[in-house]
């Protein structure tokens, strides 16, 4: 027997007031006769998933936010809220990742940790983090904070943080910052800590330039440098330097390509295995000066420079 086709209801639609949120497959409360996901739920879903390409734009240290989100295994930053912290929250710390991959955590002491490397239900990472932060500030001490669907009109980190406060990442060799006391590790947390430490790639933030991170791998070392210059202008400048033989960081180093992450370009250099972070400081600073000069050039690219630019773009991948 053929299934009956659903018929539209003649009930009046809701014109004024907010449409309540219901299950995706339930009838829409506006009485349109359609399921919520095909009616008013579409607008709500779009608000939640609409992608913000530069979620950290406007925050101090935008390039470091990107690096800590995508490139750095273990790091922390002390954050400052507008108007200060609640009286029962001694400190607020941004961390690359938290134990058990929790998005947020309020310690027994009341201190709050916010995990940056976690998935959010929002296409605006800043808004998703702000939601986790707000819930962590009021969570019971000793409680993790889970991710949740965020309100498309909720605040962003740019609304919650003191934008005049410094953003100073501290890179760690392991994840012991998860613990307030050395003897706190036990059970699942101890196992998670052991796994995380074993997988962490040794990483150092350079001190002479902004948002440049050296890392050590078994086959070769790398420098990954997050840059906030407009992409087209940066690509032209990098092409000019590469065509002129000025894109390396010294002997046996090579500019190999770039990432694009959260709206910013991240050039990557291969370094010899024995080249440590201290040895990269001076050539990186010198490259930074050459780059600033190249960014100011206005002449059209030469043929060699256009080929260098094309090759550089062909080696670019997008992380987010």
C-alpha positions as CSV (number, residue, x, y, z in Angstrom):
1,X,0.0,0.0,0.0
2,X,1.4,3.4,-0.9
3,X,2.5,5.7,1.9
4,X,0.3,8.7,2.5
5,X,2.0,11.9,1.5
6,X,2.2,14.5,4.3
7,X,-0.2,17.3,4.0
8,X,0.4,20.9,4.8
9,X,-1.3,22.2,7.9
10,X,-3.4,25.3,7.8
11,X,-2.5,26.3,11.3
12,X,-1.3,29.9,11.5
13,X,2.4,30.5,11.5
14,X,4.2,32.3,14.3
15,X,5.0,35.8,13.0
16,X,6.3,37.6,16.1
17,X,8.6,36.3,18.7
18,X,11.4,33.8,18.7
19,X,10.9,30.3,17.2
20,X,11.9,27.8,19.9
21,X,14.6,25.2,19.1
22,X,13.4,21.6,18.8
23,X,14.8,18.4,17.4
24,X,15.9,18.5,13.8
25,X,13.3,15.9,12.7
26,X,10.4,17.3,14.7
27,X,7.7,19.6,13.2
28,X,8.8,23.2,13.1
29,X,7.0,25.2,15.8
30,X,6.0,27.8,13.2
31,X,3.4,25.3,12.0
32,X,4.7,25.3,8.4
33,X,4.2,21.6,8.2
34,X,7.9,21.0,7.5
35,X,10.5,19.5,9.8
36,X,12.5,21.9,11.9
37,X,15.8,21.2,10.1
38,X,14.2,22.1,6.7
39,X,12.5,25.3,8.1
40,X,13.7,27.6,10.8
41,X,16.4,25.1,11.8
42,X,18.2,25.9,8.5
43,X,18.8,29.5,9.6
44,X,20.0,28.4,13.1
45,X,22.3,25.8,11.6
46,X,23.8,28.3,9.2
47,X,24.5,30.7,12.1
48,X,26.3,27.9,13.9
49,X,28.3,26.5,11.0
50,X,29.2,29.7,9.0
51,X,32.9,29.7,8.7
52,X,35.0,32.6,10.0
53,X,38.3,32.5,8.1
54,X,40.3,34.6,10.7
55,X,38.7,33.7,14.1
56,X,41.6,35.3,16.0
57,X,41.7,38.6,14.1
58,X,41.7,41.5,16.5
59,X,43.2,39.5,19.4
60,X,46.7,40.5,20.6
61,X,49.1,37.8,19.3
62,X,46.9,36.6,16.5
63,X,49.8,34.8,14.9
64,X,50.6,33.0,18.1
65,X,47.0,32.0,18.6
66,X,47.2,30.3,15.2
67,X,50.5,28.6,16.0
68,X,49.3,27.3,19.4
69,X,46.1,26.0,17.7
70,X,47.8,24.2,14.8
71,X,51.6,23.8,15.3
72,X,52.7,23.7,18.9
73,X,52.2,20.6,21.0
74,X,52.5,22.0,24.6
75,X,52.2,25.6,25.5
76,X,50.3,27.9,27.9
77,X,49.4,31.6,28.0
78,X,47.9,33.5,31.0
79,X,44.8,35.4,29.8
80,X,43.2,38.6,31.2
81,X,39.5,39.2,31.2
82,X,37.9,42.6,30.6
83,X,37.0,43.8,34.1
84,X,39.1,41.1,35.8
85,X,38.4,37.5,36.9
86,X,35.6,36.5,39.2
87,X,36.6,36.5,42.9
88,X,36.6,32.7,43.1
89,X,38.7,32.2,40.0
90,X,42.4,32.7,40.8
91,X,43.7,32.5,37.3
92,X,42.8,31.9,33.6
93,X,45.2,29.9,31.4
94,X,44.9,29.1,27.7
95,X,46.5,25.7,26.9
96,X,47.2,24.1,23.6
97,X,45.5,20.9,24.8
98,X,44.1,19.6,28.1
99,X,44.0,16.1,29.6
100,X,41.5,13.7,28.0
101,X,41.1,16.4,25.3
102,X,38.7,18.3,27.5
103,X,37.7,21.7,25.9
104,X,37.9,23.4,29.4
105,X,38.7,22.5,33.0
106,X,38.1,24.1,36.3
107,X,40.6,22.9,38.9
108,X,39.8,22.0,42.5
109,X,41.5,25.3,43.4
110,X,39.1,27.3,41.1
111,X,41.7,28.0,38.4
112,X,40.4,27.8,34.9
113,X,42.1,26.2,31.9
114,X,40.9,26.6,28.3
115,X,41.9,24.1,25.7
116,X,42.7,25.7,22.3
117,X,43.1,22.5,20.2
118,X,39.6,21.2,20.4
119,X,36.7,21.0,18.0
120,X,33.7,23.3,18.4
121,X,30.2,23.1,17.0
122,X,30.6,26.6,15.6
123,X,32.3,27.7,12.4
124,X,33.6,30.6,14.4
125,X,36.3,29.2,16.6
126,X,36.5,32.4,18.7
127,X,32.8,32.2,19.5
128,X,33.1,28.5,20.4
129,X,36.0,29.1,22.7
130,X,34.2,32.0,24.4
131,X,31.3,29.7,25.1
132,X,33.5,27.1,26.7
133,X,35.3,29.9,28.7
134,X,32.1,31.3,30.1
135,X,30.9,27.9,31.2
136,X,34.3,27.1,32.8
137,X,34.2,30.3,34.9
138,X,31.0,29.1,36.6
139,X,31.7,25.4,36.6
140,X,32.0,23.5,39.9
141,X,35.6,23.3,41.1
142,X,37.2,20.0,39.9
143,X,34.9,19.8,36.8
144,X,35.8,19.4,33.1
145,X,33.8,21.4,30.6
146,X,32.5,19.7,27.5
147,X,32.0,21.2,24.1
148,X,28.5,22.2,23.1
149,X,26.5,23.8,20.3
150,X,27.0,27.6,20.5
151,X,24.6,30.5,20.1
152,X,25.4,32.3,16.8
153,X,24.9,35.6,18.6
154,X,27.0,34.7,21.6
155,X,30.2,36.7,22.6
156,X,33.6,36.0,21.0
157,X,37.0,35.9,22.7
158,X,37.5,39.4,21.4
159,X,34.5,40.5,23.5
160,X,35.7,38.8,26.7
161,X,39.5,39.4,26.8
162,X,41.3,42.5,27.7
163,X,42.8,43.4,24.3
164,X,45.4,45.6,25.9
165,X,46.9,42.8,27.9
166,X,50.0,41.1,26.6
167,X,49.8,37.6,25.0
168,X,53.0,35.8,26.0
169,X,53.1,32.0,25.2
170,X,55.3,29.7,27.3
171,X,56.3,26.6,25.4
172,X,56.7,23.5,27.5
173,X,58.7,20.3,26.9
174,X,55.8,18.2,28.1
175,X,52.3,18.4,29.5
176,X,53.1,18.4,33.2
177,X,51.3,21.8,33.3
178,X,48.1,19.7,33.4
179,X,48.9,19.0,37.0
180,X,48.8,21.4,40.0
181,X,50.9,19.0,42.1
182,X,53.4,16.4,40.9
183,X,51.5,13.6,42.6
184,X,48.2,14.4,40.9
185,X,48.6,12.0,37.9
186,X,46.7,8.8,38.3
187,X,44.5,6.5,36.3
188,X,43.3,7.9,32.9
189,X,45.0,11.2,33.4
190,X,48.4,9.6,34.1
191,X,47.9,7.4,31.0
192,X,46.9,10.4,28.9
193,X,49.9,12.4,30.1
194,X,52.3,9.6,29.2
195,X,50.9,9.3,25.7
196,X,50.9,13.0,25.2
197,X,54.5,13.4,26.3
198,X,55.6,10.5,24.1
199,X,54.0,12.1,21.0
200,X,55.1,15.7,21.6
201,X,57.6,17.1,19.1
202,X,60.3,19.3,20.7
203,X,59.4,22.9,19.9
204,X,60.9,26.3,20.8
205,X,59.5,29.8,20.1
206,X,62.1,32.1,18.7
207,X,62.7,35.2,20.8
208,X,64.0,37.6,18.1
209,X,61.0,37.5,15.8
210,X,57.2,37.1,16.3
211,X,55.4,33.8,16.1
212,X,58.3,31.7,14.6
213,X,58.6,28.2,16.0
214,X,61.5,25.8,15.6
215,X,60.8,22.1,15.9
216,X,62.8,18.9,15.9
217,X,61.9,15.8,14.0
218,X,63.9,12.6,13.5
219,X,64.8,13.3,9.8
220,X,65.2,17.1,9.8
221,X,64.3,20.2,11.8
222,X,61.9,22.9,10.7
223,X,61.1,26.5,11.3
224,X,57.4,27.4,10.9
225,X,56.6,31.1,11.0
226,X,53.1,32.4,11.2
227,X,52.8,35.8,9.4
228,X,50.0,38.3,9.4
229,X,50.9,40.2,6.2
230,X,48.2,40.2,3.5
231,X,48.5,37.0,1.6
232,X,48.9,38.3,-1.9
233,X,51.5,40.9,-0.8
234,X,53.4,38.2,1.3
235,X,53.4,35.8,-1.6
236,X,54.9,38.4,-3.9
237,X,57.5,39.3,-1.4
238,X,58.5,35.7,-0.8
239,X,58.7,35.1,-4.5
240,X,61.0,38.1,-4.9
241,X,63.3,36.8,-2.2
242,X,63.3,33.3,-3.5
243,X,64.1,34.3,-7.1
244,X,67.0,36.4,-5.7
245,X,68.4,33.5,-3.8
246,X,67.6,35.2,-0.5
247,X,64.8,33.0,0.9
248,X,66.9,30.5,2.9
249,X,68.1,30.8,6.5
250,X,71.7,29.8,5.8
251,X,73.6,26.8,4.5
252,X,71.7,23.6,4.0
253,X,68.4,25.3,4.8
254,X,65.5,25.6,2.4
255,X,62.2,27.3,2.1
256,X,60.0,24.4,1.2
257,X,56.4,25.8,1.1
258,X,53.7,27.0,3.5
259,X,50.6,26.3,5.4
260,X,47.5,28.4,5.3
261,X,45.8,28.3,8.7
262,X,42.9,30.4,10.1
263,X,43.4,33.0,7.3
264,X,47.2,33.4,7.8
265,X,50.1,32.1,5.8
266,X,52.8,30.0,7.6
267,X,56.0,29.7,5.6
268,X,58.1,26.5,6.4
269,X,61.8,26.0,6.2
270,X,63.7,22.7,6.3
271,X,66.7,22.9,8.6
272,X,69.6,20.4,9.1
273,X,69.2,18.0,12.0
274,X,71.9,19.6,14.0
275,X,70.7,23.1,13.7
276,X,69.1,24.1,17.0
277,X,66.7,26.9,17.9
278,X,69.5,29.2,19.1
279,X,71.3,28.9,15.7
280,X,68.1,30.0,13.8
281,X,67.6,33.2,15.8
282,X,70.1,35.4,13.9
283,X,69.3,34.2,10.3
284,X,65.6,34.4,11.0
285,X,66.0,38.0,12.2
286,X,68.0,38.8,9.0
287,X,65.3,37.2,6.9
288,X,62.7,39.3,8.6
289,X,64.5,42.4,7.6
290,X,64.8,41.2,4.0
291,X,61.1,40.4,4.0
292,X,60.1,43.9,5.2
293,X,62.1,45.4,2.4
294,X,60.5,43.0,-0.2
295,X,57.0,43.8,1.1
296,X,57.6,47.4,0.2
297,X,58.4,46.7,-3.4
298,X,55.8,47.8,-6.0
299,X,57.4,46.8,-9.3
300,X,55.6,44.0,-11.3
301,X,57.1,40.5,-10.7
302,X,59.7,39.4,-13.2
303,X,59.3,36.1,-15.0
304,X,61.6,34.3,-12.5
305,X,59.6,35.8,-9.6
306,X,56.3,34.7,-11.1
307,X,57.6,31.2,-11.5
308,X,58.9,31.3,-7.9
309,X,55.5,32.5,-6.7
310,X,53.7,29.7,-8.6
311,X,56.0,27.1,-7.2
312,X,55.4,28.5,-3.7
313,X,51.7,28.4,-4.1
314,X,51.8,24.8,-5.4
315,X,53.4,23.8,-2.2
316,X,50.8,25.4,0.0
317,X,48.3,23.4,1.9
318,X,45.3,24.7,4.0
319,X,45.0,23.4,7.6
320,X,41.8,25.1,8.4
